[in-house]
Amino acid sequence: MDSANISEDLQSLNNWLKTDRAFRDTLDFSINFNLSFLNSSAWEVAKLNQSLTFLGNKKVQDISEVYLAQSFLDNTGTKVFGQMKEVVKVDNSKFMDLYEEEMRAFKFDLGLIHGAVTAYLSVSRVILNNYPSSSGLAVQ
């Protein structure tokens, strides 16, 4: 997921919603949302084999925040895809009011995913700055 692409999608959606219905077909409108799930297997293995006991509590809590943000991001992204399905089901030529309602709901969900990406990047950046690779927390 790329926060810049999501920002462009939000701007495109805002422009479409603000444009008079009679002129919407003149807009170059597309949503390019994609979702790539982040891998959490290292975290799961560390919990299962109790490797976390070798790290300080603060470091474990900090790392846990990253994976919590990642989980929220994955769940929110999945919700956005569900909302996209609802938007596509509506025939916008016959039910414009319903279509606009679905697009507004989609805009809300897209805003949530943008916030989730931003939060995930922020939390990750703080962790990476606090625990450089020489501290035993691998950074790649």
N, C-alpha and C positions, 0 to 999 in steps of 0.2 A: 504494500500500500504506500502510496506516495502522497504526502500532504499537499504538495503543489498541484497534483492532478485533481485531488478532491476539491481544492480551492477553486480551480477552474470549473469543475462540474457545478459547484455551488453558484458561482457567478453566472454560468450559462443558464442554470435553472431559475435564478433570480430574474435575469433578463427576460426569459420566456414568460414567467408569471406576471411581470410588469407590462408586457406588451399587450396591446389590444388584441382580442381574439381574431379580429379580421386580418391582422397583419402577422400572426405567428408563423404562418407558413413561409414567410420571407426570411425567417431567422435560420441561421446555421446552428441547429440545436442537436446536441448529442451528450450522452452521459457515458463516461469511459471508466466507470468504477470497476476495479478488480480487487480480489481478495486473495492474499497468500497467507496461509496459516503459518504461524511462527512455531518453531520447534521448541518444545519444553522437555524433551526426553532427558537431558542432562539434569534438570531440576528434579524430575521424577526419580531418576536413578539415585541421585544424592540423598533424597528422602528415604528411599527404600533400603539402601545399604548403610544408612546412618553416617554417611560422610560429613554431614552438616555438623556433627558433634565436634569436629576438629576445627571448626570456625567459631569465632566469637559471636555472641548473641547479636550484636549490632550489625555485623556483616550479614548474618543470616536474615535478619529483619530487612535490611536494605535490598538484598538479592530477592527476597520474597516479594517486595514491592514491585520489582521489575516484572516478575512472573504474574503477579496479580494484574498489573496494568496490561500485560500481554493477553491474559485471559479475557479481560474486559474488552480489549480491542477485537479479539477473535469473535466473541459473542455478539458484539455490536455489528461487526462486519457481516455476520451471518444474518442478523436481523435486517440489514440494509438489502441484502439479496432477496429476502422474503418480501420486503416492501416493493422492490423492483418488479417482482412477479405480479403483485396486485396492480401496479400501474399498467403493466402490459395487458392485463386482462380487460381493461376498460376500453371500449371503442370511443375514442375521443371525437369522432365525427358525429356521434349520436348523443353522447352523454358528457358534454363539456363540463358541466358543473361537477359531476362526480370525478371526472378526470383531473380537474383542477384541485379538488379536495385530496385526491390520491397524490398528486404532485407536491402539494404543500406538506403532506405527511412524509413523503419521501425526502423533501428538503430538510425537514426536521431531523430525520434519521441520518441523512448525509452529514448534517451539522454535528450530530453526536459522534459519528465515526471520525470526523475531522478533529474534534476535541480529544477523542481517544488516541488518535495517532500522535497528536501534539503532546498529550500527557505521557504516553509511552516513551516518546523520544526524549522528553525532559527528564523523566525518572531514570532512563537508561544513561543519559549523559552525566547526570549527577553521580550515579554509581561508578561509571567508568572513570570519572575524574577523582573520586574518593578512593578507588582501589585500582591503581595502575597494575599492569600485568606482572610487575615484579613482586606484588603482594600475594601472589598465589591465586588470584582470580584471573583466569585466562581471558584475554581480550583479543578478539580476532575481527 
